[in-house]
Amino acid sequence: MNIDNILKKQQEYFNSGETIPVKFRVESLKRLRLSIKDHEQEINEALKEDLGKSAYESYMCEVGMVLSELSYMIKHTKKFSKKKRVHTPLAQFASSSFKKPNPYGNVLIMSPWNYPFLLTIDPLINAIAAGNTAIIKPSAYSPATSKVVKSIISECFNEEYVAVITGGRKENEALLDKKFDMIFFTGSQMVGKEVLRRASEKIIPVVLELGGKSPCIVDDSAKIKLAAKRIVFGKFLNCGQTCVAPDYILCDKKIKDELIKEICNQIEKQYGKTPLTNPDYGKIINEKHFERLMGLINKKNVVCGGQVFKDTLQIEPTVLDNIKWKDKVMEDEIFGPILPVLTFDDFDDVIDMLANKPKPLALYLFSENKKHIKTVLDRCRYGGGCVNDTIIHLATSEMGFGGVGESGMGSYHGKTGFDAFSHTKSIVDKKTWMDLPMRYQPYNSKFYEKLLRIFLR
């Protein structure tokens, strides 16, 4: 597949103005929605092959969320695309001022393997709604899903509008060599840095959705049983291969033993006594990541879980106790079904502790203490999160989702996603039936000077 030819055709197609009418955008989104519904079974089978996901989890976390975003954008694209009148200063009389969103043009969407359908199609929905053409580069680590995505896109759109480029590092390098109007990347911090570096050479705007070690704080006022239930759900969904999964627990020392006991109970309740035989429990994406995760499990710290099936690349939901900040498992984002537990003596120390660490994509707090909740919301820096729950903050089109600092830049979903793929022009429409003379030289009129000071103060 010749990337240069596709890119040239997309640039020409965008320049023709075909993607600008709102009716065209909405019809494109409707066509995509219909195709996804028609291919739901194939999507489920591909996700099962790549990640071992059950049909239920595939719909809940990928297909269903995509359809929800599609419905939202189909309903709201017309409104989002309208110009918005704003106040005009008296000094600019007579004129009107407005802001008008316009598409960037030809955009590149690079998606990851952990939610290979959701994190490919969701940003595409926003790109289409905003009026762009797009080249999609899915991950080589999830080939079955990439194949289905390519089939759906080919069925819905000509490649001059939306195209899928499959492959690995070679294709990534080739794409990053090109001049796009905008790049949207979801993936690791390491690759994100390279994307940003390459984009900066061509002054291309970038949205980066990265990860990080997202803390889960549990204080002594938390409802322990409910906290454990929701932590287990968020942590071990997709075998922990979720960018906003709780990476580790930071709990009050007084409630640590009770919390760990309840977490272990919840693992058994949700996944059974032998999770590796649970048909709805998934697998690690590949052998490389399986071996990486195995290197993080120190047997002496395991309080529950720890069993593995190497042939199927499965690791039980595993809880580690007596963990220190210097331990290997605390060096980088875990991205797997391993949950370390650390403790604190004083809640105030937590704020200082986290202030000196890289800003995570998510933060979770389980507490009934309003002072503690306010302190975390006001003083901790992170992309987004939940109070008394995990991961559900990203499951809405009404709020933007994104990181800050080391965990990324920019946000998407819903209106925020539309804005991410748009440039908003600021326009003054000056009337011609009158022209105030006070801005023109010579500046020797005391009357105009007084008038100017009245206008501009």
C-alpha positions in Angstrom: 0.0 0.0 0.0 1.5 3.3 -1.1 1.2 5.7 1.8 2.2 8.7 -0.3 -0.6 8.0 -2.8 -3.2 7.7 -0.1 -2.0 10.8 1.7 -2.1 12.8 -1.6 -5.6 11.6 -2.5 -6.8 12.4 1.0 -5.4 15.9 0.9 -7.0 16.5 -2.5 -10.3 15.1 -1.3 -10.2 17.4 1.8 -9.3 20.4 -0.4 -12.3 19.7 -2.6 -14.6 20.6 0.4 -16.5 17.3 0.2 -16.1 16.6 4.0 -17.2 20.0 5.2 -21.1 19.8 4.9 -22.6 18.7 8.2 -25.0 16.4 6.3 -22.1 14.5 4.8 -20.4 14.1 8.2 -23.6 12.8 9.9 -24.3 10.4 7.0 -20.8 9.1 7.3 -21.3 8.4 11.0 -24.6 6.7 10.4 -23.0 4.5 7.8 -20.2 3.5 10.2 -22.7 2.8 12.9 -24.7 0.5 10.7 -21.6 -1.4 9.6 -20.4 -1.9 13.1 -23.8 -3.4 14.1 -23.6 -5.7 11.1 -20.1 -6.9 12.0 -20.5 -7.1 15.8 -20.0 -10.9 15.8 -16.8 -10.6 13.8 -15.5 -7.9 16.2 -16.3 -10.1 19.2 -14.4 -13.0 17.6 -11.4 -10.8 16.8 -11.2 -9.4 20.4 -11.5 -13.0 21.7 -8.6 -14.0 19.5 -6.4 -11.1 20.3 -7.1 -10.6 24.0 -9.4 -13.5 25.1 -12.3 -11.1 25.7 -15.8 -12.5 26.3 -18.6 -11.2 24.1 -20.1 -9.5 27.1 -16.9 -7.6 28.0 -16.3 -6.8 24.3 -19.7 -5.1 24.1 -19.5 -3.4 27.5 -16.0 -2.0 27.0 -15.6 -1.6 23.2 -18.5 -2.1 20.8 -21.1 -0.6 23.1 -19.0 2.4 24.0 -18.3 3.0 20.3 -22.0 2.9 19.4 -22.8 5.2 22.3 -20.2 7.8 21.0 -21.6 7.4 17.5 -25.1 8.1 18.6 -24.0 11.1 20.6 -22.0 12.6 17.7 -24.8 11.9 15.2 -27.1 13.9 17.4 -24.8 16.8 18.2 -22.5 17.3 15.2 -24.8 19.9 13.7 -24.8 22.0 16.9 -21.0 21.6 17.5 -20.3 22.7 13.9 -22.2 26.0 14.2 -20.4 29.3 14.5 -20.8 30.9 17.9 -21.5 34.6 18.3 -19.4 36.4 21.0 -19.5 39.9 22.5 -17.9 42.6 20.4 -16.0 45.4 22.2 -17.5 48.9 21.7 -14.2 50.0 20.2 -14.9 47.7 17.2 -18.3 49.2 16.4 -19.9 48.4 14.0 -19.1 44.7 13.7 -20.0 41.3 14.9 -17.6 38.6 16.3 -17.9 34.9 16.2 -15.9 31.7 16.6 -16.1 29.1 13.9 -14.8 25.5 14.2 -13.0 24.1 11.1 -11.4 20.7 10.6 -7.6 20.4 10.7 -7.6 18.5 7.4 -5.8 15.2 7.0 -5.3 13.5 10.4 -3.3 10.4 11.5 -4.8 8.2 14.2 -2.4 5.7 15.8 -4.2 3.3 18.2 -3.0 0.7 20.7 -3.6 -3.0 21.2 -5.3 -3.2 24.6 -8.7 -1.8 23.5 -8.0 -2.2 19.8 -11.5 -1.5 18.5 -12.6 1.2 21.0 -9.4 3.2 20.9 -9.3 3.1 17.1 -12.9 4.0 16.2 -13.7 6.4 19.0 -11.1 9.1 17.8 -12.1 8.4 14.2 -15.7 9.3 15.1 -14.6 12.6 16.5 -12.4 13.2 13.4 -15.2 12.5 11.0 -17.7 14.7 13.0 -15.2 17.5 12.8 -14.9 17.2 9.0 -11.5 15.7 8.6 -10.1 12.9 6.4 -8.2 10.3 8.3 -5.5 7.6 8.0 -5.7 5.0 10.8 -2.8 3.0 12.0 -3.9 0.2 14.4 -1.5 -1.8 16.5 0.4 -4.8 15.0 -0.1 -6.6 18.4 -3.8 -7.1 17.8 -3.9 -8.3 14.2 -7.4 -10.0 14.2 -9.1 -6.8 15.4 -7.0 -4.7 12.9 -8.3 -6.9 10.1 -11.9 -6.4 11.1 -11.4 -2.6 11.5 -9.9 -2.5 8.0 -12.8 -4.5 6.6 -15.4 -2.2 8.2 -13.6 1.0 7.1 -13.2 -0.3 3.5 -16.9 -1.1 3.5 -17.9 2.3 4.7 -15.5 4.7 3.1 -13.3 5.3 0.1 -9.6 5.4 1.0 -9.4 9.0 -0.1 -11.7 9.8 2.9 -10.7 7.2 5.5 -7.9 4.6 5.1 -6.4 1.9 7.3 -2.6 1.2 7.2 -1.7 -2.1 8.9 1.8 -3.3 9.7 4.4 -2.7 12.4 7.3 -0.4 13.1 8.2 0.1 9.5 4.8 1.5 8.7 4.8 3.6 11.8 8.1 5.2 10.8 6.9 5.8 7.3 3.7 7.5 8.5 5.6 9.7 11.0 7.8 10.9 8.2 4.8 12.4 6.5 3.2 15.8 6.9 -0.2 15.5 8.5 -2.4 18.3 9.7 -2.9 16.7 13.1 -1.8 13.5 14.9 -3.8 11.6 17.5 -1.8 8.9 19.3 -2.8 6.5 22.0 -0.1 4.2 23.5 3.0 4.1 25.8 4.9 7.1 27.1 8.1 5.9 25.3 6.5 5.8 21.9 4.5 9.0 22.7 7.7 10.9 23.2 8.9 9.8 19.8 5.6 10.7 18.1 5.8 14.2 19.8 9.5 14.6 18.7 8.7 13.7 15.1 5.6 15.9 15.0 7.5 18.9 16.4 9.9 18.8 13.5 7.0 19.6 11.2 5.0 21.7 13.7 2.1 19.2 13.7 -0.5 19.6 16.5 -0.7 16.4 18.6 -3.0 14.8 21.0 -1.3 12.2 23.2 -3.2 9.7 25.3 -0.6 7.9 27.3 -0.6 6.0 30.6 1.2 6.0 34.0 1.0 4.6 37.4 -2.6 5.5 38.4 -2.9 5.4 42.2 -5.9 4.1 44.1 -6.1 5.8 47.5 -8.2 4.2 50.3 -8.5 6.0 53.6 -9.9 4.7 56.9 -13.4 6.1 56.3 -13.9 4.1 53.1 -16.6 1.5 52.8 -14.2 -1.4 52.5 -16.4 -4.1 51.0 -17.7 -1.8 48.3 -14.3 -0.3 47.6 -12.8 -3.8 47.2 -15.6 -4.8 44.8 -15.0 -1.8 42.6 -11.2 -1.9 42.7 -11.2 -5.5 41.6 -13.5 -4.7 38.7 -11.4 -1.8 37.5 -8.0 -3.4 38.1 -8.6 -6.8 36.5 -10.9 -5.8 33.6 -9.1 -6.9 30.4 -6.5 -8.6 32.6 -5.3 -5.3 33.9 -4.4 -4.1 30.4 -6.3 -0.9 30.7 -4.6 2.5 30.6 -6.7 3.9 33.5 -6.7 0.7 35.6 -5.7 1.3 39.3 -2.0 0.6 39.1 -1.5 0.3 42.8 -3.3 0.7 46.1 -2.2 3.3 48.6 -4.2 2.7 51.8 -4.3 3.7 55.4 -2.2 1.2 57.4 -5.1 0.7 59.8 -7.4 -0.8 57.2 -4.8 -2.6 55.0 -5.4 -6.2 56.2 -9.2 -5.8 56.0 -9.0 -4.3 52.5 -6.7 -7.0 51.2 -8.9 -9.7 52.6 -12.0 -8.2 50.9 -10.1 -7.8 47.6 -9.1 -11.5 47.7 -12.8 -12.4 48.5 -13.9 -10.2 45.6 -11.5 -11.8 43.1 -13.0 -15.2 44.0 -16.6 -13.9 43.7 -16.0 -12.2 40.4 -13.6 -14.7 38.7 -14.2 -17.9 40.6 -11.8 -20.0 42.7 -9.8 -20.8 39.6 -9.8 -17.7 37.4 -7.6 -19.3 34.7 -10.4 -21.7 33.9 -13.0 -19.0 33.7 -14.0 -18.7 30.1 -14.7 -14.9 30.5 -11.2 -14.2 31.9 -8.9 -12.9 29.1 -5.2 -13.2 28.4 -2.0 -11.2 28.1 -1.6 -9.8 24.6 1.7 -11.6 23.8 4.6 -13.6 25.2 6.8 -10.5 25.5 4.4 -8.8 27.9 3.7 -12.0 29.7 7.4 -12.4 30.5 7.6 -8.8 31.5 4.8 -9.2 34.0 6.2 -12.4 35.4 9.3 -10.5 36.3 7.2 -8.2 38.5 5.8 -11.0 40.7 7.9 -11.8 43.8 6.5 -14.9 45.3 7.1 -13.8 48.8 4.8 -10.8 48.4 1.8 -12.8 46.8 -1.2 -12.9 49.1 -3.6 -14.2 46.5 -3.4 -15.3 42.9 0.0 -15.7 41.3 -0.9 -18.8 39.3 -0.2 -18.8 35.5 -0.8 -20.7 32.3 2.1 -19.9 30.1 0.7 -21.8 27.1 -2.4 -19.5 27.1 -0.5 -16.4 28.3 -2.8 -16.1 31.4 -1.9 -14.7 34.8 -4.3 -14.9 37.7 -5.5 -11.7 39.4 -2.6 -11.3 41.8 -2.3 -9.1 44.9 1.1 -8.2 46.4 1.6 -7.1 50.0 4.5 -5.5 51.9 5.5 -3.6 48.8 8.0 -0.6 49.0 8.3 2.3 46.5 11.7 1.0 45.5 10.4 -2.4 44.4 10.6 -3.3 40.7 6.8 -3.5 40.4 6.6 0.2 41.3 9.1 1.4 38.7 6.8 1.6 35.6 3.1 1.2 34.7 2.2 -2.5 35.4 -0.4 -2.9 32.6 -1.4 -6.4 33.8 -3.3 -8.3 36.5 -0.9 -7.5 39.4 -2.0 -5.2 42.2 0.6 -4.0 44.7 -0.5 -2.6 48.1 1.3 0.2 49.8 0.3 2.0 53.0 0.4 5.4 54.6 0.2 6.6 58.3 -1.1 10.1 57.7 -3.4 11.2 54.9 -1.6 14.5 54.6 1.5 12.6 53.6 -0.3 11.2 50.6 -0.5 14.5 48.9 3.2 15.2 49.3 4.0 11.6 48.2 2.2 12.0 44.9 3.3 15.5 44.2 6.8 14.3 43.6 5.8 11.6 41.2 4.9 11.7 37.4 1.3 12.9 36.9 -0.9 9.8 36.2 -3.6 9.4 33.7 -6.1 8.5 36.5 -6.5 8.7 40.2 -9.1 7.0 42.4 -10.0 7.9 45.9 -12.2 5.8 48.2 -13.4 7.9 51.1 -16.3 9.2 53.0 -14.3 12.0 54.4 -15.3 15.3 52.6 -12.1 17.0 53.7 -9.9 14.3 52.2 -12.0 14.3 49.0 -11.6 18.1 48.6 -7.9 17.9 49.3 -7.3 15.3 46.6 -9.5 17.1 44.0 -7.8 20.4 44.7 -4.2 19.5 45.1 -3.4 16.3 43.2 -2.6 16.6 39.4 -3.8 13.8 37.2 -5.8 13.3 34.0 -9.2 12.3 35.5 -10.7 9.8 37.9 -13.4 8.8 40.3 -14.4 9.2 43.9 -15.5 5.9 45.3 -15.2 4.0 42.0 -12.8 3.2 39.2 -12.4 3.7 35.4 -16.0 4.7 34.7 -15.2 8.4 34.2 -14.1 7.6 30.6 -17.4 5.9 29.8 -19.3 9.1 28.9 -19.5 11.5 25.9 -20.3 14.4 28.2 -16.8 14.7 29.6 -13.4 14.9 27.9 -10.9 12.1 28.6 -7.2 12.7 28.6 -4.0 13.0 30.5 -1.7 15.8 31.8 2.0 16.1 31.8 3.6 12.6 31.6 0.3 11.0 31.0 -0.5 12.9 27.9 -1.9 16.1 26.4 -5.3 17.0 25.0 -8.6 15.2 25.5 -11.4 13.7 23.5 -14.9 12.2 23.7 -18.0 14.1 22.7 -17.7 17.9 22.3 -14.2 17.7 23.6 -13.3 15.2 20.9 -14.9 17.4 18.2 -12.9 20.3 19.5 -9.7 18.2 19.6 -10.0 17.6 15.8 -10.9 21.2 15.0 -9.2 24.5 14.8 -11.5 27.3 16.1 -11.2 30.4 14.0 -11.8 33.8 15.6 -13.6 36.1 13.1 -14.6 39.8 13.2 -17.1 40.7 10.6 -16.7 44.5 10.2 -19.6 46.5 8.7 -19.0 48.9 5.8 -21.7 51.4 6.4 -19.6 53.4 8.9 -16.0 53.7 9.9 -14.8 55.2 13.2 -11.9 57.5 12.5 -10.2 57.4 15.9 -7.8 54.5 15.1 -6.2 56.3 12.1 -3.2 58.7 12.1 -2.6 61.5 12.7 -3.1 61.0 16.5 -3.6 64.7 17.3 -7.3 64.8 18.3 -7.9 65.2 22.0 -11.5 64.3 21.5 -10.6 60.9 19.9 -8.0 60.3 22.6 -10.7 60.7 25.3 -13.1 58.5 23.3 -10.4 55.8 23.0 -9.8 55.9 26.7 -13.5 55.4 27.3 -13.6 52.4 25.0 -10.4 50.8 26.2 -10.4 50.7 30.0 
